[in-house]
Every structure is written in structure tokens, then in C-alpha cells.
Amino acid sequence: MSKKDIAVYTALLVCLTIAVLMHFSIGKNRPSMKPFTEVIKKTIKNISTDRIETKTKVTLREIKEPPKKSVRKISQEHKSKIVTKTKKETKEKRLSKKVDISTKLLDAGKEMIGKEGEKLGKYPSFIVDYRKTLGFKRYARSLLSIGGRFFLMDMNSKKLKAEIDIKSGNFKKVENLEGLSPRSRTISNESETDVYIRTAQNKYGYSSYSVVLLLPLTIDSLLVAGMEKSLKELSLSNSDFYCFQGLYRKERDEIILNITSGRKKDGKTIPFDIGFNLSKVSMI
């Protein structure tokens, strides 16, 4: 055996000896290993019984309770109902009343509009519907019964051309307008008055004609004074309004004018239910 081979075998023997010594050294210092089953038993034993019961109770409660999404929806519906109710409660109170017709009210109205109605222009106009409740014929008869009169007006010259006898359909000369209000009520979009317009075109020549109603000045006096008195309950007055809207209706043999709303100068519309028994006006 050569010297080279002896050196190689000696090196290998030294390495093997070192490896054996290290193996026994590590094994001696290593902590003892227990079986895996014992580890599981110890872990389960360390878990608190109270903790398991608490977790179980929470889980059961979550199962019984409705989902969070449903609870939120119910809450929103309830809130919505409350808001709606609040809006209804805060809704502006509607003025509803019947105006008492009296000599005192008439005198107050005369003072407001002037003896001949010369101050009527400063007060709101009245736009009243009769079609929904009466129709033209009943309307005309009712207004004639309280002193109203129908005329043909030339809208170009703004002059009364003739008085119309509604019963016969004939035209009469315009006479004695004393006691009538200077504020005319134009009858527009009424098919039953077309016959008067055609007759006027043939009789007086072509022009722009309209049928108008003139009421007794006492009625305008009472309307202006009655509205002023009623509006005070809302801390308002005639001067706050541009016009009033209403409708005519029959109550037994009496003609009633109901003011249903008012258009304010600021553009707002205020609802009303203010009744005037116009048949009583003619009895004063």
C-alpha cells in the first residue's frame, strides 16, 4: 500500500469518528418527544368549558335573529312613516269658512272700492268657473236672478255694443248702467255664446266681440270686504294677491260662490274654501 492510499484512509476514519461523536452529543441534549395523541388531549383539556358555551350561545342567537339587512330595511320603513306623518302634521292649515252677509260688511266694502267702484282696480280679480257645476244656461239664470246682466262688448274699442236678452237671444240698446260694477266678467270659450258673436258680426260688422257679465256693485263690495276679513285669519290681505279662483254652485234655489284658491304676487297658490251666498246679497 502506498503512502498516498494510507493518507486517504486515515482522513476517512477521522471524519467518521467525528460524525459518530456529534450524533450522540445531539441526541443526549434533545428534549424528549411525546406521542401526538397526548398533545391533542392536552390541548382539548386546556380549552375553557365556559368559552365553548359562550360561543355556542352567540351562534344560536345569530341564527335566530333576522339578517342585518332586513333589520335595516324595517328601520328605514318605520323612519319613513314617521317623516310622512310629520309632514302631514306641519301642512299649512286651509282656511275654510262661510262669510256672513251683512250691512256692516257691505258698508266696509263700499268704503274700500269707492261709491262707484272707482278703486276696484287695486284689488285682485275673481276668476270663477261655472261649467263643472252648472253649465251656461243655469249659470245665466242664476246670475240674472241676483241682478246680473249680459252684454256684448267690442274688445277693440272696449265699449259695450248691446245688452243681450239671454232668454230671447235678442240684442237691446245699452241703457241705465247705474248700480252695476265697472268690473266686467268675460265669458270665454263658451260654445253657447257663439250665436251672439255671429249675430253681432252680421249686425254691427266684423270686429272682435265678447260676451261679458256685469254684476251689481254690491256684490263686488261684499267680495272685496269678505275676502279682506277672511284673510286676516292667515295674517294676509287682498294686497298680497294677484287674483282669486273659484266656482259657482247651486244650493237649493240659492247661488253660492266658493273661492277655492288665491294666486299670490310672489307666485305661490294658497288653497281656500271661502263661501259667499250671493242670493243673500240681493236681499240687503
ZIVENQUI-V497344 format. One record per helix or strand. SS is the DSSP state (H for helix, E for strand). FROM is the first residue (numbers start at 1). LEN is the number of residues. Records with the same first field share a line. If there is no record, write none. Layout:
# ZIVENQUI-V497344
SS: FROM-LEN  FROM-LEN
This chain:
# ZIVENQUI-V497344
H: 3-27  36-11  49-16  68-22  103-11  120-3  136-10  191-14  217-18  238-3  278-4
E: 95-4  125-5  149-6  159-6  171-2  180-8  209-8  241-11  254-11  269-9
